[in-house]
Amino acid sequence: MAFTPLRPGDPAPHFALPAVNREGQVSLDDYRGRSPVLVALFRGLHCPFCRRHLVQLGTTQDKLKAVGVETMAVVNTPAERARLYFKYRPARVLLAADPEAATHQAFRLPAGVIVEDESATSWPQSATMGQLLATRVNPTGELPEPQNVFTAMETLNKKDGFEMTDADQQIAHAHGTQMGGHFLIDRDGIVRWLQIEAGERIGDISQVPERRGDPSGGAGPLGRSRSSSDHLSRPRRA
């Protein structure tokens, strides 16, 4: 089946998830009719790239707030595990927990499967283990040199002193190949800009988006007169 991502102009899927760093739930309806919002979806805490991207998102939040855009993130982690982790490492952005990655799936983010026959692969739906091992990443420049995705994650987790819990292990096993993404949604619930991790090439795994220009499209916060397709991200290379 062909990969069919959301596009600017599509309605954003509804979600309501348990909040991590406040009481109650986080819902897309919280923003409808009130303000546009950037929704960032990440893998679980086992992913050191995602933990770093969450920190970076705090800086992005300040820039978007200045033009009237709110920011929130969804982590593919059980709520209790996420609450314990972020209790000691507070996040600046509003967080919601989705251990089933149902929100990722609703936003049509790819979650590739590992196959044996390279001729049968079709990224981002599938890849061989050899293709993944051949992919070298160093998204933050912290590694002495680009490493394959699995080694890079192990190296950064060790650097951070991050120890996987049983919950982390279960999420990594169930959703280890889940890709992340960012979606800019206007106050009417319409997607105006998006970035999908490695949506076009396997070499972009772990890369973060770099926005160009005013995310509002120059017509106020997520101006309704312009599509955000001309504000698509350009991945930062390792």
C-alpha positions in Angstrom: 0.0 0.0 0.0 1.4 3.4 -1.0 2.3 5.9 1.7 -0.3 8.7 1.7 0.7 11.4 4.2 -1.5 14.3 5.3 -1.2 17.4 3.1 -1.7 21.1 3.8 -5.4 21.8 3.6 -6.4 18.4 5.1 -8.4 18.5 8.4 -6.2 17.4 11.4 -7.3 14.2 13.2 -9.0 14.7 16.5 -7.2 13.4 19.6 -7.6 13.6 23.4 -4.7 12.2 25.5 -3.6 12.2 29.1 -1.5 15.2 29.9 2.1 14.6 31.2 3.0 17.9 32.8 -0.4 19.2 33.9 -3.7 17.8 35.1 -6.3 16.4 32.9 -6.2 15.8 29.1 -4.7 17.5 26.1 -7.0 17.7 23.1 -6.9 19.4 19.7 -10.3 20.8 20.6 -8.5 22.9 23.2 -7.2 25.1 20.4 -10.1 25.1 18.0 -11.5 28.6 17.5 -8.8 30.0 19.9 -5.4 29.7 18.3 -3.3 27.8 15.8 -1.0 25.1 17.3 2.2 23.2 16.3 1.7 19.6 17.2 4.9 17.6 17.4 4.8 13.8 17.6 7.8 11.8 18.9 8.9 8.3 19.6 9.2 7.1 23.2 11.7 8.1 25.9 14.0 5.3 24.7 14.9 7.6 21.7 17.7 10.1 22.6 17.0 12.0 19.4 13.5 12.7 20.5 14.5 13.7 23.9 16.8 16.3 22.3 14.2 17.4 19.9 11.8 18.1 22.8 14.4 20.4 24.4 14.8 22.2 21.1 11.1 22.5 20.8 11.1 24.7 23.9 13.1 27.4 21.9 10.8 26.9 18.9 7.8 27.5 21.2 9.1 30.9 22.2 9.4 32.0 18.5 5.9 30.7 17.6 4.3 32.2 20.7 5.5 35.6 19.4 3.3 35.2 16.3 0.3 33.7 18.2 1.0 30.0 17.7 0.8 27.5 20.6 3.0 24.4 20.8 2.4 20.9 22.2 4.0 17.5 21.9 2.9 13.9 22.0 5.3 11.2 23.3 4.9 7.5 22.6 5.3 6.6 26.2 2.9 5.5 29.0 1.7 8.5 31.0 3.1 7.4 34.4 6.5 6.7 32.9 6.5 10.1 31.2 5.4 11.9 34.3 8.2 10.3 36.4 10.8 11.2 33.8 9.7 14.8 33.2 9.3 15.4 36.9 13.0 15.4 37.2 13.7 16.8 33.7 10.9 19.4 33.2 9.8 20.1 29.6 9.0 23.6 28.6 6.2 22.5 26.2 2.9 21.0 27.0 3.2 17.2 26.7 0.6 14.4 26.2 1.3 10.6 26.4 0.2 8.1 23.8 1.7 4.6 24.5 -0.2 3.1 21.6 1.1 5.6 19.0 -2.6 6.0 17.9 -2.1 9.7 17.3 1.0 9.0 15.2 -1.1 6.6 13.1 -4.0 9.0 12.9 -1.7 11.7 11.5 -0.4 9.1 9.0 3.2 9.0 10.2 5.0 6.0 8.8 6.1 3.1 11.0 8.2 0.9 8.7 8.5 -2.8 9.1 11.8 -4.7 8.7 11.8 -7.2 5.9 14.5 -9.5 4.5 14.1 -9.0 0.8 15.6 -5.7 -0.2 13.8 -5.8 -3.6 10.5 -5.8 -1.7 11.3 -2.7 0.4 9.5 0.6 -0.1 10.6 3.3 2.2 9.1 4.6 4.5 6.8 1.6 4.8 9.6 -1.0 4.9 13.4 -1.5 5.0 15.9 -4.3 5.5 18.1 -4.4 8.6 21.0 -3.9 6.3 19.6 -0.7 5.0 19.0 0.6 8.5 22.5 -0.4 9.6 24.0 1.4 6.6 22.2 4.7 7.6 24.6 7.0 9.4 23.3 9.8 11.6 24.7 12.5 13.8 21.8 15.0 14.1 23.2 17.1 16.9 26.9 16.8 16.2 27.6 15.2 19.6 28.9 11.9 18.1 32.6 11.7 17.1 31.4 10.7 13.7 28.1 9.6 12.1 27.0 6.1 13.4 24.3 3.7 12.4 20.9 4.5 14.0 21.1 1.8 16.6 24.7 2.5 17.7 24.0 6.2 17.8 21.0 5.7 20.1 23.1 3.4 22.4 26.0 5.9 22.4 23.7 8.9 23.3 21.7 7.0 25.9 25.0 6.0 27.6 26.2 9.6 27.4 23.0 10.8 29.0 23.1 8.1 31.7 19.7 7.0 30.5 18.6 3.6 31.7 15.7 1.8 29.9 12.8 0.7 32.1 10.6 -2.2 31.3 8.1 0.3 29.9 10.7 1.8 27.7 11.7 -1.6 26.5 8.2 -2.5 25.6 7.6 0.7 23.7 10.9 0.3 21.8 9.9 -3.2 20.9 6.4 -2.4 19.8 7.0 1.0 18.1 10.8 1.2 17.5 10.4 2.1 13.8 7.7 4.7 14.3 8.6 8.0 12.6 7.8 11.4 14.1 6.5 14.6 12.6 5.4 18.2 13.1 2.0 19.6 12.1 1.0 23.3 12.1 -2.7 23.4 12.5 -4.9 26.5 12.2 -7.6 27.5 14.6 -10.2 25.8 12.4 -8.3 22.5 12.7 -6.8 22.5 9.2 -3.2 21.4 8.6 -1.2 24.3 7.1 2.4 23.0 7.3 3.9 19.6 8.0 7.2 17.8 8.4 7.5 14.0 8.4 10.7 12.5 9.7 12.5 10.6 6.9 9.3 10.8 4.9 11.3 10.8 1.6 14.6 9.1 2.4 15.9 6.8 5.0 19.0 8.9 5.5 16.8 11.6 7.2 16.0 9.5 10.3 16.5 11.6 13.4 16.7 14.9 11.5 14.8 17.9 12.8 13.0 20.5 10.6 14.4 24.0 9.9 11.6 26.4 9.2 12.1 29.2 6.7 10.5 32.6 7.2 7.4 33.4 9.1 5.4 30.3 10.0 2.2 32.4 9.8 2.7 32.6 6.0 2.9 36.4 6.3 -0.8 36.7 6.7 -1.1 36.6 10.5 -1.0 33.4 12.6 -1.5 30.7 10.0 -3.1 33.1 7.6 -6.0 31.3 5.8 -5.3 32.9 2.5 -2.0 31.0 1.9 -1.1 27.4 1.9 1.9 26.5 4.0 3.3 24.2 1.3 5.8 26.9 0.6 7.1 26.7 4.2 7.9 23.0 4.1 11.0 22.1 6.1 14.5 21.4 4.8 16.1 18.7 6.9 19.4 19.5 8.7 22.1 17.2 7.4 24.4 15.4 9.8 
